[in-house]
Amino acid sequence: MAIELNQVSKHFEGINVSVEALRPTSLQIGDGEFVSVIGPSGCGKSTMLRLIAGLVPATTGTVTIDGDVVDAPSAKTGFAFQTPVMLKWRTVFKNVMFPYEVLARQGLATGGREQYEDRARALLSLVGLDGFENAYPKELSGGMQQRVAICRSLMHDPQVLLMDEPFGALDEFNREKMNEELLRIWEETRKTVVFVTHNIGEAVFLSDRVIVMSPRPGEVRGIVTIDLGRPRGLGVVDTKEFLDHVVAVRSLLRASTDAAEEARVANE
């Protein structure tokens, strides 16, 4: 099992407020699996992702990757955020090379600069950005910038790719294109992917399984297995099977939200 959450919870403590973001959650994600996490805003989706990445500590429970406990950021994970967060003064190539520079300063690089430069070029070719190595972020479209961000997250060849609504800011046309692009990259690299989204259709199109979260405090309310076959193209979205999966995810979301609202009213 690539990722395992064992009764993991998270509370955020402030001066005047305590927020229970994630109730004790247990979950297993297989090696090479593509899993999406979906739920209402504030339900703990991004918190779960950051716990897996080691960016925040768990309040209770443990997160493990390949049996190793996650208690700090690890080279086993790569992270793609909602916005590309490119360094505007650096070229595309130098943006992709940035993780190497960080690892080299920490003495954690597993190879020489030339090896990483070759990997950067190979990744840019993989996402169709040959010839843009010397371009600056302002010269790229939003979708192209996200491709650069994906390359950067894969530079140190992580086992797990964590993606926090990476296409949320794109228009529908470019979002569909990036979904196809991401599946193509996943088919070639077979990384374990945990993908956070608000978009039901996107979750169904991309995933092997969709994890449905309850409103805050978040917990797993159900998991929908997506039996649509691989490889998968955009034509699948017009099929009855695809729509059946969308309905299944939507029904779980609605039931979870309704149950949370009933509980809130009962406690008033």
Buried (B, 14 or more C-beta within 10 A) or exposed (E): EBBBBBEBBBBEEEEEEEBBBBBBBEBEBEEBBBBBBBBBEBBBBBBBBBBBBBBBEBBEBBBBBEEEEBEEEBBBBBBBBBBBEBEEEBBBBBBBBBBBEEBBEEEEBEBEEEEBBEBBBEBBEBBEBEEBBEBBBEEBEBBBBBBBBBBBBBBBBBBBBBBBBBBBBBEEEBBBBBBBBBBBBBEEBEBBBBBBBEBBBBBBBBBBBBBBBBBBBBBBBBEBEBEBEEEBEEEBBEEEEBEEBBEBBBEBBEBBBEEBEEEEEEEE
